[in-house]
Amino acid sequence: MTMNLYTYFINNTGRQIIKCAHYFPIYERYFSRYVNRPVTFLEIGTGQGGSAQMWKYYFGPMARIVTIDIRPECKAFEEEQIHVRIGSQSDTQFLQSVLDEFGAPDVVLDDGSHHHDDINVSFDYLHPRMARDGIYLAEDLNGGYWPQLGGGLRSPNNFINRCKGFVDEMHAAATLYGDEVVAETDITRTTSAIHFHDSVVVLEKTPYLNHTMMIIPPDDPGRA
């Protein structure tokens, strides 16, 4: 039986974990397929190390948890299956060094600085380089409506607003029949679903999606 993450969270007596309660059903909805399977899970933002331990126990013995943070003291949170690397989520050279070491992540969870400048840099660099069927989850995005975190209600820097635009990019081919054409992007080519939750956005990737319109059985005037 899959471990209930919320039960783990509320009974945690180890390293501190700070999460909104409503995130846990979201996590299980998208992450459960990786339980007890080989998975490279990249967590942006190490906190006090408790969440990395939670992911380790949730995903099981074949999981590799890689967590990054700008605070050198987070290095002390390393243990079996948990790797901590020190650097900024907006430093693309650092991000590439993590990819070089651990390979393409299957899952990226952004719980880092919460500043939307950083969120956008991390996404733009990591999303095209993660597993072809990976999941990218960014949380605490309610801060995107706050100017002090690089956002605002109508700000193009607000990651939620960017993701609204990604919905159009996902449907770029359909816009060929309209007055405005949306250019095809990496989102168009690789993204099968974009999910909006309170303060959370999840993007699901796919290596191929069959868009063929099918009629089964086909129309046949000669059929009785």
Residue, then its C-alpha position, 0 to 999 in steps of 0.5 A: m500500500t502506498m504511504n499516505l504522505y499527510t500521515y507521514f507529515i503530521n506524525n513527523t518528529g524528525r527534521q522540520i517540514i513546512k508545507c501547506a496541508h492541501y499540497f499532500p493530495i496533489y503530491e500523491r496524485y502526480f507522484s504516486r506512479y514513481v513509488n518503489r521505482p527508480v526515480t531521480f527527484l530534484e527538490i529546489g529548496t532544502g529547508q531543514g532537510g525534513s522534506a527530502q527525508m519524506w520523499k526518500y521514505y515515500f518513493g522507496p529504496m530505488a529513489r535518488i533524492v537530489t536537493i539544492d539550496i544556497r545555504p552551505e549548512c544544508k550539506a549536513f542533511e545528506e544521508e543514504q539516497i539524499h544528495v545535497r548540492i549547494g548553489s542558486q536555482s537561478d545559476t544555470q551553470f550550477l544547474q547544469s553541474v547537477l544535471d551532469e552529475f545526476g542525469a535528467p530528473d524525472v520530477v522537479l519540485d520547486d520549493g526554493s526562493h519563491h521569487h519569480d525571477d528565480i522560478n522562471v530561470s529554473f523552469d526555463y533551464l530544467h524543464p527542457r532537460m528533464a525526463r521526456d515523461g517527467i513532471y514539473l511541479a512549482e508550489d507556493l505560487n500565490g506569491g506571484y501576485w506580490p510585487q516583492l516576490g517579482g510578481g503582480l496580478r498582471s505581471p508577465n513575470n508571475f509564473i502563473n501568468r506564464c503558465k496561462g500562456f503555456v496553455d495557448e502554446m500547448h494548442a499552437a497547432a489549433t491557432l493556425y485556424g484563427d486570426e492570431v497564430v501562436a508559435e510552436t515552442d518546447i511546451t507545444r512539442t513536449t507537454s501533454a497536460i498543465h494542471f492548476h491548483d491553489s498555489v501549485v502548477v503541475l506540467e506533465k511531459t510526454p515524448y509523443l501524443n497521438h492527436t489523430m481524430m479517429i472515427i471507429p468504426p468508420d463511416d461506411p454508406g454501404r453498411a447495413 
